[in-house]
Amino acid sequence: MHFDVVIIGQTSATKSLVSGLTEKGKKVALISLPDGSDILYERLIHYLYGSKEESIQDFESIRAEKITALPEFDSQKGVLLVNGQSWHAKDFVLGMGAIPFIPNSFASQKLPFETPQSLLMKRKFPSSAVILGGGPIGVSLAHVLIDKRCETTLVCQSNRLLPKIEPELAQFLNEKLQEKGCRIVFNTEQPPKSEVLILATGMRGHTQGFGLEKQGVYLNEKKKVVVNDQMQTSNSRIWALGPLTHYPPNLAFEAHQAIMIANNVTSPFFSQMRLENEPFPKIYPTHPRLATLGLREDEAKQKFGNVKTSVHAIEGGMIKLVARKRSGQIVGVHICAPTASEMILFFNLAMRSGLTIFDLLDRHHFPSPSYAQAIYQCLTRWLETD
């Protein structure tokens, strides 16, 4: 069978990609994986956010060849083996998503455990659970279980919660969890007993078993596909998007990548879209929401040396601002608050526009009462900090 584009993986982003390609007259095939692993990450994020899954059940309406199979690339370029047949295409798009990372100690010992995805798909919650992993997924899942009246213990294998998040915000979320009744244990080799052990030890790109090495697709040390700023892999005929790439996973970012690929596959070189070399906001489904942009304090000091920070308490949370001391250039913003998702957009636009803290304070555009007033107070706090 011959197609213009073959897409592997059924997600909201790949559905958008199919629509964009078929509108431009391309013959497209969409392959969904039989075990549903391509949609696992998206379903987990929707559940943790408490939002409705969009577009997943609406695939019947798209105009493309649809099939459920476990495909594998042939050693011949431009050939994909699907249910014993050879599918030929000019371009291929990888959208297989991400699957749970299972540490070797658990995989080899065959210990009974659940992953966040497998637990949430059952829709039946245990009376007690131990979550192994103190990252954003583990913290978010702990909130969900506690709300379901599950006795929850969160086991962190480092000396604090959320080791990649600013310590002030991590401590704030630690206290919030403990207030809700979650037990938090640090640096332990033996997790306490419970009805269910849940591994929230991270996600990895779903890249194994598809024969990517036969096509010369380069994977990094985390087994994620490395792409350029046009979302093209080391094989110019294969594109990739979403959490299986080396970019941080983000559903909104994945939707933008789908738009880029639809354009780049169908456009000449002078009309290619490229990712901007700008920091992209990261939003985590914690309670309250956690949003980060740019560098942490330790990263900023290592890169720039002379930086100044301020931590400002706001209603329901806090903001940490990291900026260069002399110029006032904002290099990092970290927010934990119910309105974090909206507040981070202000700082994202300011950083993209090159506005410094002095510029922002010079323009009195902070309506009150609103969360913008909290931003103004945070900027003023930075200015007053020695």
Secondary structure, DSSP 4 states (H G I P E B T S, - for coil): -EEEEEEE--SHHHHHHHHHHHHTT--EEEEE-TTSGGGHHHHHHHHHHT----SGGGGGGS-SEEEE---EE-SSTTEEEETTEEEEEEEEEE---EEE---HHHHHHT---B-HHHHHHHT---SEEEEE--SHHHHHHHHHHHHTT-EEEEEESSSSSSTTS-HHHHHHHHHHHHHTT-EEEES-SSPPP-SEEEE---EEES-TTS-GGGGT--B-TTS-B---TTSB-SSTTEEE-GGGBSSPP-HHHHHHHHHHHHHHHHS-GGG-----SS---EEE--SS-EEEEE--HHHHHHHHS-EEEEEEEETTEEEEEEEETTT--EEEEEEESTTHHHHHHHHHHHHHTT--HHHHHHS----SSSHHHHHHHHHHHHHH--
